[in-house]
Amino acid sequence: MIHITLPTDYKTATPREVKNRKEFDRAGVYVFFNEDDVALYVGKSVSFKRRFSHHAAESNFYYESSYVRLYDLNSDYERDIYETEIIRRFAPLFNKAKQFHRQTEIEQELAAIEDQARELIEEINELRDELNTLYDETDDAVVTGDLTNVDGGSNDFECLGEVMYINRRIAELRAELARLYRKKQILLAKRN
């Protein structure tokens, strides 16, 4: 088996920087990554700048990407070899040619995402129930006139702290759920 070592001297930039700056008018291989460091697309070009203008106009992944890794390679031969190797290693979601994925791997990843999403939704619902219990206890105290725990004392501050913590945790879980659903959409696009 042939072992290929990737160049270690690559540049990182945003897609917009590459498209708009003259210094990126050179040849090589590039990898688009999203905010979760997932490889979206690998390509090669004699001019990063011109190729990125094309991607900006026609590619789904361009606007989903957070940054690009650029490998400067002048030889056509090197670009072909490294592009194939980078696709093999990073398994980008949007490459159709030179694809080394199997459909079952995508299906397994989708199933794992669904499991994670179910767990997150369950945790969110449990936290909401806990929050409702805290609200109910406060309401009951006001209705019955037993204001010993809702008079501005330390218990009120503890309750307020719990409410704030639970709300923050729910927001974190929702953000994680949104990230999972974005990943799911990317995988569904790749599957189709």
C-alpha positions as CSV (number, residue, x, y, z in Angstrom):
1,M,0.0,0.0,0.0
2,I,1.2,3.5,-0.8
3,H,1.5,5.9,2.1
4,I,0.9,9.6,1.2
5,T,1.9,12.3,3.6
6,L,-0.1,15.5,3.3
7,P,1.8,18.8,3.2
8,T,1.9,20.5,6.6
9,D,2.4,24.0,5.2
10,Y,-1.2,24.9,4.4
11,K,-3.0,28.3,4.8
12,T,-6.3,28.8,6.4
13,A,-8.7,31.6,5.4
14,T,-12.4,32.3,5.1
15,P,-13.9,31.5,1.7
16,R,-14.7,35.2,1.2
17,E,-11.0,36.2,1.8
18,V,-9.9,33.6,-0.8
19,K,-12.4,34.9,-3.3
20,N,-11.6,38.6,-2.9
21,R,-7.8,38.7,-2.3
22,K,-5.2,38.7,-5.0
23,E,-2.7,36.7,-2.9
24,F,-4.9,33.6,-3.4
25,D,-4.6,33.6,-7.2
26,R,-2.5,30.4,-7.2
27,A,-2.8,26.7,-7.7
28,G,-3.4,23.9,-5.3
29,V,-5.9,21.8,-3.4
30,Y,-8.5,23.2,-1.0
31,V,-10.9,21.9,1.7
32,F,-14.0,23.7,2.8
33,F,-14.9,23.1,6.5
34,N,-18.0,24.1,8.5
35,E,-18.1,25.5,12.0
36,D,-17.9,22.0,13.5
37,D,-14.7,21.2,11.6
38,V,-16.5,18.8,9.3
39,A,-15.1,18.7,5.8
40,L,-17.7,19.8,3.3
41,Y,-15.9,19.7,-0.1
42,V,-12.4,19.1,-1.5
43,G,-11.3,20.4,-4.8
44,K,-8.3,21.4,-6.9
45,S,-7.7,24.5,-9.0
46,V,-5.1,26.4,-10.9
47,S,-6.5,29.6,-9.2
48,F,-8.2,29.4,-5.8
49,K,-9.6,32.9,-6.3
50,R,-11.3,32.1,-9.6
51,R,-12.6,28.7,-8.4
52,F,-14.0,30.2,-5.2
53,S,-15.9,32.8,-7.3
54,H,-17.5,29.9,-9.2
55,H,-18.3,28.1,-5.9
56,A,-19.9,31.3,-4.4
57,A,-22.2,31.4,-7.4
58,E,-23.1,27.8,-7.7
59,S,-22.3,25.6,-4.7
60,N,-24.5,24.8,-1.7
61,F,-21.6,24.2,0.6
62,Y,-19.9,27.6,0.0
63,Y,-22.2,29.5,2.4
64,E,-22.2,26.7,5.0
65,S,-18.4,26.8,5.3
66,S,-16.6,28.7,8.0
67,Y,-13.1,28.3,6.7
68,V,-10.9,26.8,4.0
69,R,-7.6,25.0,4.2
70,L,-5.4,25.7,1.1
71,Y,-2.5,23.5,0.0
72,D,-0.3,25.3,-2.5
73,L,0.6,22.7,-5.2
74,N,1.9,23.8,-8.6
75,S,2.0,20.4,-10.4
76,D,-1.1,18.9,-11.9
77,Y,0.1,15.5,-10.8
78,E,0.5,16.6,-7.2
79,R,-2.9,18.2,-7.2
80,D,-4.5,15.0,-8.5
81,I,-2.8,12.8,-5.9
82,Y,-3.4,15.1,-2.9
83,E,-7.0,15.8,-3.9
84,T,-7.8,12.1,-4.0
85,E,-5.9,11.4,-0.7
86,I,-7.6,14.4,1.1
87,I,-11.0,13.1,-0.1
88,R,-10.2,9.7,1.3
89,R,-9.0,11.0,4.6
90,F,-11.6,13.7,5.3
91,A,-14.6,12.1,3.6
92,P,-16.2,15.5,2.6
93,L,-19.9,15.6,2.6
94,F,-20.4,17.2,-0.8
95,N,-17.9,15.5,-3.1
96,K,-19.6,13.1,-5.5
97,A,-16.6,12.0,-7.6
98,K,-13.8,10.0,-5.9
99,Q,-16.3,9.2,-3.1
100,F,-15.2,6.6,-0.6
101,H,-18.3,6.5,1.5
102,R,-20.9,3.8,1.5
103,Q,-24.6,4.5,1.8
104,T,-24.8,2.4,5.0
105,E,-22.2,4.6,6.8
106,I,-24.4,7.7,6.0
107,E,-27.5,5.8,7.3
108,Q,-25.7,4.8,10.5
109,E,-24.6,8.4,11.1
110,L,-28.2,9.6,10.5
111,A,-29.5,7.0,13.0
112,A,-26.9,8.2,15.6
113,I,-28.0,11.8,15.0
114,E,-31.7,10.8,15.5
115,D,-30.7,9.0,18.8
116,Q,-28.8,12.0,20.0
117,A,-31.7,14.3,19.1
118,R,-34.2,12.2,21.0
119,E,-31.9,12.3,24.1
120,L,-31.6,16.0,23.9
121,I,-35.3,16.5,23.5
122,E,-36.0,14.2,26.4
123,E,-33.5,16.2,28.6
124,I,-35.2,19.5,27.5
125,N,-38.6,18.2,28.4
126,E,-37.3,17.0,31.8
127,L,-35.9,20.5,32.5
128,R,-39.1,22.1,31.4
129,D,-41.0,19.9,33.8
130,E,-38.6,20.9,36.6
131,L,-39.1,24.5,35.7
132,N,-42.8,24.2,35.8
133,T,-42.6,22.5,39.2
134,L,-40.6,25.5,40.5
135,Y,-43.2,27.9,39.0
136,D,-46.1,25.9,40.5
137,E,-44.5,25.9,44.0
138,T,-44.2,29.7,43.8
139,D,-47.7,30.1,42.6
140,D,-49.1,27.8,45.3
141,A,-47.4,29.8,48.0
142,V,-48.9,33.0,46.7
143,V,-52.4,31.5,46.4
144,T,-52.4,29.9,49.9
145,G,-50.9,33.0,51.5
146,D,-47.9,31.0,52.8
147,L,-45.3,33.5,51.7
148,T,-42.6,32.3,54.0
149,N,-40.5,31.1,51.1
150,V,-41.4,33.9,48.7
151,D,-40.6,37.0,50.7
152,G,-37.3,38.0,49.1
153,G,-35.4,35.6,51.4
154,S,-32.5,33.3,50.4
155,N,-34.9,30.6,49.2
156,D,-36.2,33.0,46.6
157,F,-32.7,33.7,45.4
158,E,-32.0,29.9,45.2
159,C,-35.2,29.4,43.3
160,L,-34.3,32.2,40.9
161,G,-30.8,30.7,40.5
162,E,-32.3,27.4,39.6
163,V,-34.7,29.0,37.1
164,M,-31.8,30.8,35.5
165,Y,-29.6,27.7,35.4
166,I,-32.4,25.6,33.8
167,N,-33.2,28.3,31.2
168,R,-29.5,28.5,30.3
169,R,-29.2,24.7,30.0
170,I,-32.3,24.5,27.8
171,A,-30.8,27.2,25.5
172,E,-27.6,25.2,25.3
173,L,-29.5,22.0,24.5
174,R,-31.5,23.7,21.8
175,A,-28.3,25.0,20.2
176,E,-26.8,21.5,20.3
177,L,-30.1,20.2,18.8
178,A,-29.9,22.8,16.0
179,R,-26.3,21.8,15.3
180,L,-27.4,18.2,15.0
181,Y,-30.2,19.0,12.6
182,R,-27.8,21.1,10.4
183,K,-25.5,18.0,10.3
184,K,-28.5,15.8,9.4
185,Q,-29.5,18.1,6.5
186,I,-26.0,17.9,5.2
187,L,-26.0,14.1,5.4
188,L,-29.4,13.9,3.7
189,A,-28.2,16.1,0.9
190,K,-25.2,13.8,0.5
191,R,-27.3,10.7,0.6
192,N,-29.5,12.1,-2.3
